[in-house]
Amino acid sequence: MFVTRLCLDEHTGRATYADDCGAWKGKSSTTTCTSYVLVDGRLVYVRLKDGMYSTGGRKGIWHPLSPQPQPTDVVKAHRHYATLQADDSYRKRVTWFSNLPGGEMKAVVEYQGIHPGTSQPHGNARHTQRPFVRTHPDTLRRVDDKVKHRQPRDVYQSMVEDDSADAPRDLQQV
């Protein structure tokens, strides 16, 4: 288990985070969102029912909160579950919070099982057996910013010279 920096894509709103374990099964992965409100000093599970935040749910009975919390006071716990493409017994769970003071832009990543050791090639790879390793989201963002003003070859060469560890893996990635 470790804590990593969470980045939200400005166009889609999807969460991205660094992960170098290989390719994950996209079709079987799920993401859940659970809402909580601070009531009497503790976090209580709430659900938006008929436009009102409510607690309960036992036997289908929901009780509206009084007073109703502001949307900015509702803490949301997001959990993403995925299975490694190379081995069904290796799984991950990524948890992050929104509207939590001090908890923004951080994600807790947990792995279950034993990593198979080597990653498989990307699912679209046809002519290479090189293992797939995801590029860090910050690297992709830096490439995107730089390529707006310069040629891709210049961007690639400068990034490799400046910091080869956080550079794109090849010119095709630029």
N, C-alpha and C positions, 0 to 999 in steps of 0.2 A: 504494500500500500504506500502511496506517496501523494503529495499535493503538488499540483502543477498550475500554471497560469492558464486561465480560460480566455478565449477570444471569441467574440460574437461577430459573425459575418455581417457587415453593414448592409448588404443587399438582401440576404435571405433571413437573417436573424438566427441562423443555425450556429450552434456552439462548436468550436474546434479546439483541439488541444493536442499536444505533442504525444506521439505514440510510435515506437519503433519496433513493435512486435510482429508486424507483417500485415497482411490483408485480413479484414474481418468480414464475416458474412453480413451483407447489407440487407438481404431480404428477411432474415430471421431476427435482426436487431430491433429492439423496441426502446422507446423513450417515454417515461411517465412524468407527470407533473402533479404534485400534491400540495395543497394549500393549507397554511397554518396561520393562526392569529394568536397574539399574546393576550390571554385572559387570566386575570388574578395571578400574574407572575409566572404562568406556564404556557407553553405552546399547545394549542388545541387544534385538532384537525377540523377544517371547515370545508364546505362545498357550496358553490354558488347555485342555489335552487330558486327558480322563479324570480331572478334578479336580486335575491337577498342571500347574504352569507348565513349558513345554517350549520348547526352541530347535530350530532346524533347519528341517524341512519340505521339504528337498530330496529329491526322489524319494519323498515321502510318509513320510520317516523323521523322527520327532520324538524328541529326547533330553530327558528330565526334568532340570530344574535340581537341583543338590544343593549346598547346602541350599535348600529351597523358600523363596522370598521371602514376606514377609507381604503381604497385600492392600494395606496402606497404602504399601508400598515399590514398588508397580507404578505406573509413570507411564503415563497414558493420553492419547494424542493424538487429539483429535476433529477431523474435517474435514467441513465442510458445503459442498456444491457446488450452485450454482443458476444458472439462465439467466434473463435479463430477459425479461419478457413482451412488451415492445415491440420487442425486437431479439434474435434468437437468437445473434448473434455477440458479445453482451456478457454476460460471465459473471463470477461471483464465487466465491471460495473463502475460507471463514472457518476459521481454525485456532485451537483453544484446548486447554489441557492441564488435566488433573485429577491430583491427587496430586503436583504439581510445586512444590517449595518456592519461593515468590516469584513463581510464574507463575499463581496462581489469580486468577480474576475478570478476566482480560485475554484479548483475542482479537485476532488479526492478520487483517485483512481485505484481500484482494487482488482487484483487478479486472483482467479481460483484455478487450481490445477497446476500441472507441470508443463512449462513451455517446451515444445518439441525440439528446440535447439536452433534449427535453421528455418527461415521463412521460405515460403513458396514464391515463385514468380507471380507477378501481377496477373490477374485473370485475363487481361487483354494481351499479354505478352505472347508473341508468336515465334520470334527468332532468338530468344535469349532465355537462359536458365538462371540469370542473376536474381537473387532473392529480392523481393519487394520490401523496401523500407520507406515509410512515409516521410516526406519532407516536412520539416518544422513549419507550422503556419506563419511564424514571424519571417522566415526566409522567403516564403511565397509572397507575403505582403511587401517586403522590401524590394523584391524583383518587380512586382507590379508597379510600385511607385517609380522606380528608376527607369523602367522600360518606356515610360511615357515621354521621356525627354532624350533618351539615348538609344543607340542601336543595341540589339540583344547581345551581339558578340562583345561589344565594349562593356556592357553590364556584367556579363558572365566573367570576363577576364578581370575586371576590377574587384568583383566580389571574391573570386578565388585568391587574388593577391592580398586583399585586406584581411580576410578571415576564412581560410579554407574549410574549417570545421562547420561553419554555418553557411556555406555557399551552396548553390544549386549543384546537383550531382553531374549534370552535363549541359551542353548548350541547348539541347532539345527542351529542357525544362524551362528555359527562359523564353 
